Amino acid sequence: MSVVLPAPFSPTSPKTQPRPTVSVTSLKARFILIAPNFQTSHGEFSLEKPGKIRFEYDPPDQLLVVSDGKVITLVDYDLPQ
């Protein structure tokens, strides 16, 4: 049995030179949710600093989940509001 260990850290190594930092303030992506019975739901996910998040499901699911970092709100458009 053999074990391969990574090379020791070297501050002069080109791979370890500091990289410019990128400040991400928002993110938007499509998602697919797969249930245990393999049914799928699709939608759009949004994230915005500080602490805002949103899941908006595509039809026929008609569901919206939103949070401002303190309160989570669930809106099911199929239910009478």
C-alpha positions in Angstrom: 0.0 0.0 0.0 1.3 3.4 -0.9 0.1 6.9 0.1 0.8 10.0 -2.0 1.0 13.2 0.0 0.7 16.7 -1.5 3.9 18.7 -1.8 4.6 20.9 1.2 3.3 24.5 1.1 5.9 26.9 -0.3 5.1 30.6 -0.2 7.2 31.0 -3.4 5.3 28.3 -5.3 3.6 29.8 -8.4 0.4 27.9 -7.6 0.1 29.6 -4.2 0.6 33.2 -5.3 -2.3 35.4 -4.1 -5.1 35.8 -6.5 -7.3 38.8 -6.8 -10.4 38.5 -4.7 -13.8 38.6 -6.4 -16.7 40.0 -4.4 -19.9 38.3 -5.4 -23.0 40.2 -4.3 -25.7 38.3 -6.2 -26.2 35.0 -7.9 -29.0 33.6 -10.1 -29.3 30.0 -11.4 -31.8 27.4 -12.6 -32.4 24.4 -10.4 -34.0 20.9 -10.6 -35.4 19.4 -7.5 -35.7 15.6 -7.6 -38.2 14.0 -5.1 -37.7 10.6 -3.6 -40.3 9.2 -6.1 -38.2 10.8 -8.9 -40.7 13.5 -9.8 -38.9 16.7 -10.7 -39.6 20.3 -10.1 -37.8 23.1 -11.9 -37.3 26.8 -11.1 -35.0 29.7 -10.6 -32.8 30.3 -7.5 -31.6 33.8 -6.6 -29.2 34.9 -3.9 -28.3 38.4 -2.9 -26.2 39.7 -0.1 -26.8 40.2 2.7 -29.0 37.2 3.4 -31.7 37.4 0.7 -32.7 34.2 -1.1 -35.5 33.3 -3.5 -36.8 30.0 -5.0 -39.4 30.5 -7.7 -40.8 27.2 -9.1 -41.9 26.9 -12.7 -45.5 25.8 -13.5 -47.2 23.6 -12.7 -45.8 23.9 -9.2 -46.6 27.6 -8.6 -44.5 27.9 -5.5 -42.4 30.8 -4.2 -40.0 30.7 -1.2 -38.4 34.1 -0.2 -36.3 35.1 2.7 -34.8 38.5 3.7 -32.4 36.8 6.1 -34.8 37.0 9.1 -38.1 35.7 7.9 -38.9 32.9 5.4 -42.1 33.4 3.4 -43.8 30.6 1.4 -46.4 31.4 -1.2 -48.3 28.5 -2.7 -50.4 30.0 -5.5 -52.6 26.8 -5.7 -54.0 27.6 -2.2 -56.5 30.3 -1.5 -54.6 33.2 0.1 
